[in-house]
């Protein structure tokens, strides 16, 4: 099963989950989200690694990601990977899952 399919399955199961079950489901989806982003980051770094820093910054700004001269190449490449990742079905499904859980009072950020 792919990361995307598993996140979609978790998102489909979420409405029927509550309390600790929903927290566990959200934690698993979050881990898969992070794994997917890391994998895509490696791909984007390999694909764009030969570009000049100025070209990377232009691409990030064109994609709507804020960046400035204080950021190094690796940060800009990560921003570009994030832009690409956020358009994937897996990331969209995770965002909807997290938003639904938050509306029901469940989130992964501990309360202070």
C-alpha positions in Angstrom: 0.0 0.0 0.0 1.3 3.4 -0.9 1.6 6.3 1.5 -1.1 8.2 -0.4 -3.5 5.2 -0.2 -2.9 4.7 3.5 -3.5 8.4 4.3 -6.7 8.3 2.2 -7.8 5.2 4.1 -7.1 7.0 7.4 -9.0 10.1 6.3 -11.9 7.9 5.3 -11.9 6.2 8.7 -11.6 9.4 10.7 -15.2 10.4 10.9 -16.1 7.2 12.8 -13.2 7.7 15.3 -13.3 9.6 18.5 -11.0 10.4 21.4 -7.8 8.3 21.7 -8.6 6.4 18.5 -8.7 9.6 16.5 -5.4 10.7 18.1 -3.8 7.5 17.1 -5.2 7.7 13.6 -3.9 11.3 13.3 -0.5 10.3 14.6 -0.1 7.6 12.0 -1.3 10.0 9.2 1.2 12.6 10.5 4.1 10.1 10.3 3.1 9.2 6.8 2.8 12.8 5.8 6.3 13.5 7.1 7.7 10.4 5.3 6.1 11.5 2.1 7.5 15.0 2.4 11.0 13.7 3.2 10.9 11.4 0.1 9.7 14.2 -2.2 12.4 16.6 -0.7 15.1 14.1 -1.7 13.6 14.0 -5.2 13.4 17.7 -5.6 16.9 18.2 -4.2 18.2 15.8 -6.8 16.2 17.4 -9.6 17.0 21.0 -8.7 20.5 20.6 -7.2 22.3 21.9 -10.2 20.4 25.2 -10.4 22.0 28.5 -9.2 20.7 29.8 -5.9 19.2 32.9 -7.6 17.2 30.6 -9.9 16.0 28.5 -6.9 14.9 31.7 -5.1 13.1 32.9 -8.2 11.3 29.6 -8.5 10.3 29.7 -4.9 9.0 33.3 -5.2 7.1 32.4 -8.4 5.5 29.5 -6.5 4.3 31.9 -3.8 6.7 30.9 -1.1 8.4 33.7 0.8 12.1 33.6 0.7 14.9 36.0 1.1 18.7 36.3 0.7 19.3 35.1 4.2 18.1 31.6 3.3 20.5 29.1 2.0 20.1 26.7 -1.0 18.9 23.8 1.2 16.1 25.9 2.7 14.9 27.1 -0.7 14.9 23.6 -2.0 12.9 22.5 1.0 10.4 25.3 0.3 10.0 24.2 -3.3 9.5 20.6 -2.1 6.9 21.8 0.3 5.0 23.6 -2.5 5.0 20.5 -4.6 4.1 18.2 -1.7 1.2 20.4 -0.6 -0.4 19.8 -4.0 -0.4 16.0 -3.7 -3.5 14.0 -2.9 -1.7 12.7 0.3 -1.0 16.1 1.7 -4.5 17.4 0.8 -6.1 14.4 2.5 -3.9 14.8 5.6 -4.8 18.5 5.8 -8.5 17.8 5.7 -8.1 15.0 8.3 -6.2 17.3 10.6 -8.7 20.1 10.2 -11.6 17.8 10.9 -9.8 16.4 14.0 -9.1 20.0 15.2 -12.8 20.9 14.8 -13.5 18.0 17.1 -10.9 19.1 19.6 -8.1 16.7 18.7 -4.7 17.8 17.7 -1.1 16.6 18.0 0.2 19.8 19.7 0.1 19.3 23.4 -1.8 21.8 25.5 0.2 23.9 27.9 
